[in-house]
Amino acid sequence: MTVEFIGMIGTHEVSETHAREGAYVQPDFVGEISRAHEDAGFDKVLVGYGSSSPDGAQVAAYAAAHTERLGFLIAHRPGFVFPTLAARTFATLDQLSGGRVSVHIITGGSDADQRREGDYLGKDDRYARTDEYLDILKSAWTEDGPISYFGEHYRFEDFRSEVRPVQTPRIPLYFGGSSAAAYRVGGKQADVFMLWGEPLAETAEQIDAVRAAAKSAGRADLPRFSVSFRPILGATEELAWERAHGILDTIKSSGGGKGAFVSSAALVGGTKAPPQNVASQRLLAAAEKGELHDRALWTPTAAATNAAGNTTALVGTPDTVAQAILDYVKIGVTTILIRGYDPVADAVDYGRELLPLVRGELARA
């Protein structure tokens, strides 16, 4: 068995413990962090999405031109680009990169952030639109003849794309969310269903729910699963925990973090507004149950940031964290997304100290 490792890149160095310095888009940094992940042995890197962020397809195209084999998982919100154009955009990039593109579908967990780009649909309608969107993407990438579509959210006639993906049968689709609607649509459509790092029991429950939704949709090929963590490594357990508490102190002293997803942890009347998306609510619920779960899952970083993004940590020596990752593999996880608080340096450390341990254990098994 193999495990896919995904990192994350951006256009400048920033995290909850590092404020941005310099321009928002720094081409040299894009090349540096992409090559760091490639050299570290990552399979792919996530290119994130926000209402104010650079265009992910262009960031991935630039990074692909400065790497050789690294894959790019481009986060994409249905609704802002017509699906026929999106299909051609990603297929073009797949051709130019030699088949290194995947798409991460995020329907949108914040009404406020959706409205910043003019989307006023409610959550259930957004998921219904996503379902249609993915039907269209798949058809555009795989069907030979002209296609027409007459749905609630999309209508068009006789569309045909002259550009097809390198990958067959099509570009892989990843999918995020933790609500019943996300399970239903992702269970039907996703190649890989992505979850944030919860305790093992809760993760297994979500896997079961998505598999049940997939079976209800008539699928024989069930989705694979990804879980996301923020590993904090140390040469000894003591040093790892010392670093973890230092990170937590920095997040708390800066009012929820210096950068990255801090804007999602909005303050209302001097207190953090409860997150709207279910995934964040689940992380906060895990934090309320306790700080340390299972072998190494640590939740205070989620509580301190109002669970703005994937914020739970795995803390310990490389061996401890590797074994914790393998615990998730045992319950059905096939993809691990990891990113650090020092984005470049941690990617290098993961490649040197963590990825080989996990892959070695799986090879021996």
Disulfide bonds with the S-S distance in Angstrom:
none
